[in-house]
Amino acid sequence: MTFNPEDSLKIENIVASAKVTDSLDLPSLAAEIKGAEYNKKRFPGVVLRMQDPKIAALVFGSGKVVLTGAKSIESLNRGLEILGGLLRDLKIDIPDNLTYKIQNIVTSADLGVPINLNKIAVGFNLDRIEYEPEQFPGLVYRLEEPKVVVLLFGSGKLIITGGKQPEDARGAVRKILSDLSNLGMI
């Protein structure tokens, strides 16, 4: 059985934003929701940490919310439903079907073989890469299609960030494999 890097794809974090209402009273929200954290000197929103799924909701007075920590689209959907329920329980007028916009998906992958970053830095399109091993051990590769940033490490491990849908990471791995193959490096 051969190793397929696409099979190693794993979502590490999804960050999404939503508008749940026009304005929220953060001090009363923090007082009413068990476990809510609010310290406006440190952060301008209420932090709600969910355990299942393990997601943090950053709730702002503007009625905007940022959800972070989701490892799948399903858990993101569940997290938003839980948040909506918590707010509705406080008699806040929240739409029945909340929608979110994905801001960033961070995914990890493994090529299954070590790679020579120095050779890649020479072979890849120079205006798309940054490689300064004294500053950071990975090579930064900015892709146009899909529009993501891939961090490549000598171990063959990849971090793909900036995706807007899970499929973006798969496309990035295919592109990296194709580029490395074209350079005769894998």
Secondary structure as a PSIPRED ss2 file (coil, helix, strand):
# PSIPRED VFORMAT (PSIPRED V4.0)

   1 M C   1.000  0.000  0.000
   2 T C   1.000  0.000  0.000
   3 F C   1.000  0.000  0.000
   4 N C   1.000  0.000  0.000
   5 P H   0.000  1.000  0.000
   6 E H   0.000  1.000  0.000
   7 D H   0.000  1.000  0.000
   8 S H   0.000  1.000  0.000
   9 L C   1.000  0.000  0.000
  10 K E   0.000  0.000  1.000
  11 I E   0.000  0.000  1.000
  12 E E   0.000  0.000  1.000
  13 N E   0.000  0.000  1.000
  14 I E   0.000  0.000  1.000
  15 V E   0.000  0.000  1.000
  16 A E   0.000  0.000  1.000
  17 S E   0.000  0.000  1.000
  18 A E   0.000  0.000  1.000
  19 K E   0.000  0.000  1.000
  20 V C   1.000  0.000  0.000
  21 T C   1.000  0.000  0.000
  22 D C   1.000  0.000  0.000
  23 S C   1.000  0.000  0.000
  24 L C   1.000  0.000  0.000
  25 D C   1.000  0.000  0.000
  26 L H   0.000  1.000  0.000
  27 P H   0.000  1.000  0.000
  28 S H   0.000  1.000  0.000
  29 L H   0.000  1.000  0.000
  30 A H   0.000  1.000  0.000
  31 A H   0.000  1.000  0.000
  32 E H   0.000  1.000  0.000
  33 I C   1.000  0.000  0.000
  34 K C   1.000  0.000  0.000
  35 G C   1.000  0.000  0.000
  36 A C   1.000  0.000  0.000
  37 E E   0.000  0.000  1.000
  38 Y C   1.000  0.000  0.000
  39 N C   1.000  0.000  0.000
  40 K C   1.000  0.000  0.000
  41 K C   1.000  0.000  0.000
  42 R C   1.000  0.000  0.000
  43 F C   1.000  0.000  0.000
  44 P C   1.000  0.000  0.000
  45 G E   0.000  0.000  1.000
  46 V E   0.000  0.000  1.000
  47 V E   0.000  0.000  1.000
  48 L E   0.000  0.000  1.000
  49 R E   0.000  0.000  1.000
  50 M E   0.000  0.000  1.000
  51 Q E   0.000  0.000  1.000
  52 D C   1.000  0.000  0.000
  53 P C   1.000  0.000  0.000
  54 K E   0.000  0.000  1.000
  55 I E   0.000  0.000  1.000
  56 A E   0.000  0.000  1.000
  57 A E   0.000  0.000  1.000
  58 L E   0.000  0.000  1.000
  59 V E   0.000  0.000  1.000
  60 F E   0.000  0.000  1.000
  61 G C   1.000  0.000  0.000
  62 S C   1.000  0.000  0.000
  63 G C   1.000  0.000  0.000
  64 K E   0.000  0.000  1.000
  65 V E   0.000  0.000  1.000
  66 V E   0.000  0.000  1.000
  67 L E   0.000  0.000  1.000
  68 T E   0.000  0.000  1.000
  69 G E   0.000  0.000  1.000
  70 A E   0.000  0.000  1.000
  71 K C   1.000  0.000  0.000
  72 S C   1.000  0.000  0.000
  73 I H   0.000  1.000  0.000
  74 E H   0.000  1.000  0.000
  75 S H   0.000  1.000  0.000
  76 L H   0.000  1.000  0.000
  77 N H   0.000  1.000  0.000
  78 R H   0.000  1.000  0.000
  79 G H   0.000  1.000  0.000
  80 L H   0.000  1.000  0.000
  81 E H   0.000  1.000  0.000
  82 I H   0.000  1.000  0.000
  83 L H   0.000  1.000  0.000
  84 G H   0.000  1.000  0.000
  85 G H   0.000  1.000  0.000
  86 L H   0.000  1.000  0.000
  87 L H   0.000  1.000  0.000
  88 R H   0.000  1.000  0.000
  89 D H   0.000  1.000  0.000
  90 L C   1.000  0.000  0.000
  91 K C   1.000  0.000  0.000
  92 I C   1.000  0.000  0.000
  93 D C   1.000  0.000  0.000
  94 I C   1.000  0.000  0.000
  95 P C   1.000  0.000  0.000
  96 D C   1.000  0.000  0.000
  97 N C   1.000  0.000  0.000
  98 L C   1.000  0.000  0.000
  99 T C   1.000  0.000  0.000
 100 Y C   1.000  0.000  0.000
 101 K E   0.000  0.000  1.000
 102 I E   0.000  0.000  1.000
 103 Q E   0.000  0.000  1.000
 104 N E   0.000  0.000  1.000
 105 I E   0.000  0.000  1.000
 106 V E   0.000  0.000  1.000
 107 T E   0.000  0.000  1.000
 108 S E   0.000  0.000  1.000
 109 A E   0.000  0.000  1.000
 110 D E   0.000  0.000  1.000
 111 L C   1.000  0.000  0.000
 112 G C   1.000  0.000  0.000
 113 V C   1.000  0.000  0.000
 114 P C   1.000  0.000  0.000
 115 I C   1.000  0.000  0.000
 116 N C   1.000  0.000  0.000
 117 L H   0.000  1.000  0.000
 118 N H   0.000  1.000  0.000
 119 K H   0.000  1.000  0.000
 120 I H   0.000  1.000  0.000
 121 A H   0.000  1.000  0.000
 122 V H   0.000  1.000  0.000
 123 G H   0.000  1.000  0.000
 124 F C   1.000  0.000  0.000
 125 N C   1.000  0.000  0.000
 126 L H   0.000  1.000  0.000
 127 D H   0.000  1.000  0.000
 128 R H   0.000  1.000  0.000
 129 I E   0.000  0.000  1.000
 130 E E   0.000  0.000  1.000
 131 Y C   1.000  0.000  0.000
 132 E C   1.000  0.000  0.000
 133 P C   1.000  0.000  0.000
 134 E C   1.000  0.000  0.000
 135 Q C   1.000  0.000  0.000
 136 F C   1.000  0.000  0.000
 137 P C   1.000  0.000  0.000
 138 G C   1.000  0.000  0.000
 139 L E   0.000  0.000  1.000
 140 V E   0.000  0.000  1.000
 141 Y E   0.000  0.000  1.000
 142 R E   0.000  0.000  1.000
 143 L C   1.000  0.000  0.000
 144 E C   1.000  0.000  0.000
 145 E C   1.000  0.000  0.000
 146 P C   1.000  0.000  0.000
 147 K C   1.000  0.000  0.000
 148 V C   1.000  0.000  0.000
 149 V E   0.000  0.000  1.000
 150 V E   0.000  0.000  1.000
 151 L E   0.000  0.000  1.000
 152 L E   0.000  0.000  1.000
 153 F C   1.000  0.000  0.000
 154 G C   1.000  0.000  0.000
 155 S C   1.000  0.000  0.000
 156 G C   1.000  0.000  0.000
 157 K E   0.000  0.000  1.000
 158 L E   0.000  0.000  1.000
 159 I E   0.000  0.000  1.000
 160 I E   0.000  0.000  1.000
 161 T E   0.000  0.000  1.000
 162 G E   0.000  0.000  1.000
 163 G E   0.000  0.000  1.000
 164 K C   1.000  0.000  0.000
 165 Q C   1.000  0.000  0.000
 166 P C   1.000  0.000  0.000
 167 E H   0.000  1.000  0.000
 168 D H   0.000  1.000  0.000
 169 A H   0.000  1.000  0.000
 170 R H   0.000  1.000  0.000
 171 G H   0.000  1.000  0.000
 172 A H   0.000  1.000  0.000
 173 V H   0.000  1.000  0.000
 174 R H   0.000  1.000  0.000
 175 K H   0.000  1.000  0.000
 176 I H   0.000  1.000  0.000
 177 L H   0.000  1.000  0.000
 178 S H   0.000  1.000  0.000
 179 D H   0.000  1.000  0.000
 180 L H   0.000  1.000  0.000
 181 S H   0.000  1.000  0.000
 182 N H   0.000  1.000  0.000
 183 L C   1.000  0.000  0.000
 184 G C   1.000  0.000  0.000
 185 M C   1.000  0.000  0.000
 186 I C   1.000  0.000  0.000
